[in-house]
Amino acid sequence: MFRRSVIGLALLTLCLSVAWAQRQPKAAGPFADFEKSQPLVGDLAPRLHLKDTEGKEMDLRDYLGSWVVMEFGSYT
């Protein structure tokens, strides 16, 4: 009986912590609008203003009609 109560309490705590983590607002960043819009395949890409590796500001819309490869990995 005690063991069932402990397991039940652990599961309840886990469920509540997951629900609480999903409630927390995400920090604003360069991809905040992208995460809100959730575009579908075939939709136009949202406006993204990013800096290239040399620090130059660029807009994704400047490459409309061209193939674009974006790397979001680690550079270390």
Secondary structure as GFF3:
##gff-version 3
##sequence-region A 1 76
A	DSSP	alpha_helix	2	23	.	.	.	ID=ss1
A	DSSP	alpha_helix	32	37	.	.	.	ID=ss2
A	DSSP	beta_strand	49	51	.	.	.	ID=ss3
A	DSSP	beta_strand	57	59	.	.	.	ID=ss4
A	DSSP	three_ten_helix	60	63	.	.	.	ID=ss5
###
